[in-house]
Structure formats: structure tokens, C-alpha cells
């Protein structure tokens, strides 16, 4: 989504993953391959108007999304 659906957001395809062979499990893939994800806090600093539309689950009793923007 390019912005919250409540603000008229549209889904966008941002990439595809294609393989040239069949997938197999591996110790290295399970233990060492990680994908970096951007924190939602960074988006909310740029777009504070998205805050009311952002889910904010509690993790260990604390809000997951930082509210001090």
C-alpha cells in the first residue's frame, strides 16, 4: 500500500522473486539469511497523518509503534 487504505491508498507491486531451480531447505538459509525491513516509525516520522490508521499492537505490555514522533 502506498498509504493507508482509509486515505485512498492503492496496492502496488514492488518486486518479484523468481527462482531458476526448485527450492530446497538449507542450514545457511535457515540460520544466516535475513531480509531487512524498514521500521514503521520511520514512515510515521515522514507521514504523521498516517498515525491514526496504524495498528499499534502491544509487545511485552508496551506499544509496538513509537508514539513520540
Secondary structure, DSSP 4 states (H G I P E B T S, - for coil): --S-GGGT-----------SS-----HHHHHH-------HHHHHHH-GGGGGGS---EETTEESS----
